Amino acid sequence: IEIRCARYPGSDKLVRRVLRKAARALIREDDSGIEMVIDSGNDSKMDQLRSQLLEAREHGKEQLAIALQFRIEERKILVSVANSREIPHDDNRLDQSMMHLRSNETELDESILEFKAFVETFGLPVNKIEPKVVGNGIRIGAFATEFLNVGDAYISLPPTAVIGVDTALAHASKTSPDLEFLLRQYSKQQRDGFNVLLLFLLHERFVLGKKSVWWPYLNLLPKVSDLRDFHPLFFSEQEIDKYLAGSDVRKYIYRYQQGASERHKAIASDIFAAQVLGGDVLLDKNKFYWACAILDGRSIWWEGERHIVPLLDLVNADGNGK
């Protein structure tokens, strides 16, 4: 079943109805003639799966146990959706939600104007794209300002318009000798420059803030509060277990979170780094994870090093070319 959503008053009610029908159809198909359950606590199919899971664990069949656990969690979700009730339409709630979306988009429009003025200061030799609000939860994407053929160059950026290890060091040498020393120490530890750029982002975003040369770009990025809603680094153990129990994705997220946590523990123990950034920044896991998420999601690689490239990092925001 394919569902293409368009937001309009009452659309959420229609989507829930379609999902209920789809869930009930899947349950009937899975039960192979067994009467559809109304209560997950009185579900013969669920009892059968749980019995098989216990048997698999007793005989050390881990792969089978994982598959059965996945089927059980899938079953719970289907039963929950199939038996969900109609929720009275709340016009006030919808109006408030739409007002919140429009408010966010207005803020983004203002940030985009500031960012476009910032980009113009680089005097780009070629620039045929511009940032615009995409909406529908995607935030911002890059749009072509003229017709482009396959193979056309649509942007050309000088090194000064890119945040890489070299530009971070050069910038720090002019603004903060302590920051430059810190970055040079970490540049010797990793070839890809992750920790250098991470420390630089933390300094520019949370220490300098609006005083940073890069503020018009940093202000365009998702905030910590935005990332908390959808980025796996911020998922709680309860959320992961609730939605991903029995899935291989679960262990990858735990591994990802563990890696970020160990990185934070190592860098946070650096006394000099704490002096340069301040304990309120370096010891704050939310801010540290924000920088990790930005680097993981927006880095562009060349010559074996990662770079943050303002404007170019918006190009992959949507799969439909415009």
Buried (B, 14 or more C-beta within 10 A) or exposed (E): EEEEEEBEEEEBEEBBEEBBEBBBBBBBEBBEEEEBBEEBEEBEBBEEBBEBBEEBBEEEBEEBBBBBBBBBBBBBBBBEBBBEEEEEEEEEEBEEEEEEBEEBBEEBEEBBEEBEEBBEEBEBEEBBBBBBBBBEEEBBBBBBEEEEEEEEEBBEBEEEBBBBBBBBBEBBBEBBEBBBEBBBBBBEEBEBBBBBBBBBBBBBBBBBEEEBBBBBBBBBBBEBEBBBEEBBBBBEEEEBEEEBBBBEEBEEBBEBBEEBBEBBEEBBEBEEBBEBBBEEBBEBBEBBBBBBBBBBEBBBEEEEBBBBBBBBBBBEBBEEEE
